Structures are given as structure tokens and as C-alpha cells.
Amino acid sequence: MKRIKKESDLVVKEIRKKIDSSAFVKNCRASEKDFTRDRKLPFKSLILFMLNIIKQTLQKELTHFISLFGGEKADSITKSAYCQSRMKLKHTGFIELNDVILKKFYTSCSFKKWNNFIVLGIDGSTLSLPYSKELIDEFGIKVTKNEIMPRALISSCYDLLNDIIIDSQIDKISAGERLLVLKHIENLHKIKRKTLMIFDRGYAALWFMFYLLMKKVDFVMRLKNDFPEVDSFLKSEDTSRIVNYEECSIKSLSQLKKLGLVFHSIKIRLVKVILDNGTIEILATSLLDEKKYPSIIFKDLYFLRWSIETNFDRLKNKIQIENFTGLSTLSVLQDYYANMFILNLQSIIARDVQLEID
């Protein structure tokens, strides 16, 4: 029991230390003048309140929150004062707090691995945003039969075995999912661990595989049947085949050029996975060693990806991420990244509770 409690206590201790640090205040404030004088809603209280999952009206939640601290009258903080205070706070503060969890968890806590890899699921989704001209201009719109609403594209890089969000991105609805993955890859340094990324077939492209290999990122990716070399592989008796891709499409070449890369031949391993209903799926992987990684292991490995779908369900239906508390770009970013932090903190606590129950 001491070991179980120690892990969560270590993480929470680091979070408290971060919030109390003067450097964190300086990093989070919009200008040097912000949070320099005593206010009814000082920096620390503002951060803690925004990390609370708001399910009541904003004024009711404020009144309850302030009453817990005492010192101030419960009705002394108005919705207007809160809205003015949050405008002084950069959304990147919540990303910093999430980084505290990542650093402490992957250096001081026990965590699950697969063949010495941290297994990461990558997937995207869309979010409905509140209606405002600013959000339409910033994120774009989705037109349906009944309405025109601002929508955002989000992408998550998720530790499938440990229920931890490594990186999360929110962008224009028109942004490509693969392009958001490039941002995930740039942030893998936060955990400093050997990683294996798992993608569904919507990400399959030769330029993207080439980029992953250049970044030394191992992957498993489901392919569509019209992907080069898949048809002949399906017709064969082989369960695994290493393919040398010597050329790619003009579209892929153009994308690589934008990234400052020039395509050259790459080796990709194709693997057949037979589902319980008899359907054959084809996976592409950078794990070329057929002895170390036999074909039979890939069915269960790819199935791990399902937990990222349940994480999106938790985000939308339990955390209620689409219940945004403001109409500005800043408020959307604040709410989004605050909720990513909350999800990770919940996972850390849930790990301890589950071990205790077991």
C-alpha cells in the first residue's frame, strides 16, 4: 500500500510545487503586469478553479468554490471578475502542468510496456464549439442540414497501456490529421522513452511512413486494400512480407517537399491479421524482424488501439469537453488543455484505486 500511495503522492506533490512557483506564474501570465497585485481571484485560485470540472452554471460554481476557501465572502467573486481574470492567463499553463505529470510518471512510477515500447494510439476527432464569430474565424465551420456551427479538429497521442495522454492538439477543422501527428512526434521528447505508434487506415500514406522512419518512430498501421502491394500480398499465402517501396505518388512527394525531405526507397513489413469473423486485415509496420516480432502477435497489438476510442468517449460524455465556458479562442484553448490535464490526473488516481481494490 505504501508503494501505491507513493506514486500518486509524488505526482500531486510535483503539481503543487509547480503551481506555487513564481516561474510558473511568469510563464502563464499574458503580460508582466498581470497577477502582480492582490486580487479577489488570485493566480493560484484561478488555476484551481479552472481545473474544476464545471457542470453547474458558472456563478453557482464560483460561489461554491470560494466558500470552500473561506476568507472571502462566497458572493464576492462575480462571473465578470472571473472572465476578466482568465483573459490574463495563457492556455499554455495547463500544458505545463500536464508535462509535470508526464515527467514524474515516466521517471518515478511503475508503468506498463510492450516489448520495451510505450505503445501509443493516435487518433483524431472533431469538437462542437459554441457559436461566435471569433471561433468561426479561428477554427472554421461544419455545415449540416439544420445549422452552421464552429468545429475544431483534435488529435490525441495516447499511452494505450497506461491511460495517459502524451500529447493533444486542437486546430482548424480543415487541418489534416496526419499534420497534427507531426506535432505529436515533436513532443515525444517529453517522455524520453522508446515508443511504438499505432494508426488506423485513415493515416496510411507512403510519405507519412517515410517521415516516421526518418524520425526513428516505430509504427503499426492498418492499410486499405488499394494501398500499393497490398493486393498481391492478399492473394499470396504469405502471412508476412517485407516490401521495398522505391517510389511514391506526386502528392506524397509534394508533401515531403513541404517538410524539407526527399524521398528514397524504404522497407516496410506487411502483416496479415485474421479477425474472428474471418476477415483479413493488412497492417504495415516498421518492425521488420520476423523472429523477434512474429506475425501472430500483431492481432492483439493492433486491438490495443481500441482504448483510444474509449478515451474520446470519456472526454466527450463524462468530462463533457464540449461544454465550453466561453466564446473566445482563449477560453476554448484553456478549457481544452485543462481537461487534458484532468483526464491524466484522473488516470493516475484511478491506477492507485484499482490496485487497492485488487
Secondary structure as GFF3:
##gff-version 3
##sequence-region A 1 358
A	DSSP	alpha_helix	2	20	.	.	.	ID=ss1
A	DSSP	alpha_helix	22	28	.	.	.	ID=ss2
A	DSSP	alpha_helix	43	51	.	.	.	ID=ss3
A	DSSP	alpha_helix	58	69	.	.	.	ID=ss4
A	DSSP	alpha_helix	79	86	.	.	.	ID=ss5
A	DSSP	alpha_helix	92	108	.	.	.	ID=ss6
A	DSSP	beta_strand	118	128	.	.	.	ID=ss7
A	DSSP	alpha_helix	133	139	.	.	.	ID=ss8
A	DSSP	beta_strand	141	143	.	.	.	ID=ss9
A	DSSP	beta_strand	148	159	.	.	.	ID=ss10
A	DSSP	beta_strand	164	172	.	.	.	ID=ss11
A	DSSP	alpha_helix	177	186	.	.	.	ID=ss12
A	DSSP	three_ten_helix	188	190	.	.	.	ID=ss13
A	DSSP	beta_strand	195	199	.	.	.	ID=ss14
A	DSSP	three_ten_helix	201	203	.	.	.	ID=ss15
A	DSSP	alpha_helix	206	214	.	.	.	ID=ss16
A	DSSP	beta_strand	218	223	.	.	.	ID=ss17
A	DSSP	alpha_helix	230	235	.	.	.	ID=ss18
A	DSSP	beta_strand	240	245	.	.	.	ID=ss19
A	DSSP	alpha_helix	250	258	.	.	.	ID=ss20
A	DSSP	beta_strand	266	274	.	.	.	ID=ss21
A	DSSP	beta_strand	280	285	.	.	.	ID=ss22
A	DSSP	three_ten_helix	295	297	.	.	.	ID=ss23
A	DSSP	alpha_helix	298	303	.	.	.	ID=ss24
A	DSSP	alpha_helix	306	313	.	.	.	ID=ss25
A	DSSP	pi_helix	314	318	.	.	.	ID=ss26
A	DSSP	alpha_helix	329	357	.	.	.	ID=ss27
###
